[in-house]
């Protein structure tokens, strides 16, 4: 390759990096098209560009069971999560793990148009029989949604789901709009 | 390097980040959840929502495996590497500070493991090895007869150092920017350019018969 001692600049002033970019974009300028040094250098690196493109275009499929294997390993590593006591008669206590309860409450939040529930934290009231738990819920809101109306709808949805699916009476519900997403 | 918080790079990958749900290779029973953005899924997974993490695994299993198999050139080791990377990502989710940069963080874990595995299983063979060393593997001429240009490049990539090879794959085949490659490899964009610059003539030399 007719380059200088540094190994990257041709006698015409162009360097190999520039030519490589020209090859990638397929847009050689007037100089490159007519320069003998550039043309000679291009002939040397063109097969590499072609081979790279061919190799990159080869389809690659992971093993069919990869995600299943990963998730089996993940589930085997799950440590004991905090539990919440559900209301019930003494002597027949029913508990639910906080992640499981959060899953149900997030799903309720997701039912509101334009809302994606994110963090869901429960603070149980062990000594108050009328209120089971407080809730802090963070959400991402679609950019065209009014925050106040969305928050009202989310409160209604999660309060209803907590009561219907868990038997929990939610006390304070704090909603934190932490992100906005496009429609 | 995989242990750094995601916020350390500040990068959000545009390429080859899969479209939500696009890389789902099976179990299409939850299409709605698969459409959630990374940040939402990461927050949920960090709080113990296993199904949210499963969505992330399905979304990224193709690029993570593809990068691993291209670095390692070994489907079995690539599958192991991809699995280890995801399990490590699950364990380290509490370290994630910028949820929207999950892809950069995950790729960093996967590439680190792949490069580490490559160093363990096969010390690299420099391109300027003696002719005797070259005789141990098929030359370009043999590839011309057997498999063609892409196969010859695959063979030539095997002769690069693990770091050079990772740079080539991430930049030239996965289409990441110099900055993104540098963040994954825990180096500078200038160092990435340097590695690619040195690798290019070596690889081009291997493909001489195709000029």
Interface residues (C-beta under 8 A of the other chain):
Chain A: X1 X7 X8 X16 X17 X20 X43 X44 X45 X46 X47 X48 X50 X51 X52 X54 X55 X56 X58 X60 X61 X62 X63 X64 X66 X67 X69 X70 X71 X73 X74 X75 X77 X78 X81 X97 X98 X99 X102 X103 X106 X116 X117 X118 X119 X120 X121 X138 X140 X179 X181
Chain B: X25 X26 X27 X36 X37 X39 X40 X43 X44 X47 X48 X49 X50 X51 X53 X54 X57 X58 X61 X62 X64 X65 X66 X69 X70 X75 X79 X82 X83 X86 X87 X90 X91 X148 X149 X150 X152 X153 X154 X168 X172 X173 X174 X175 X193 X197 X200 X201 X203 X204 X207 X210 X211
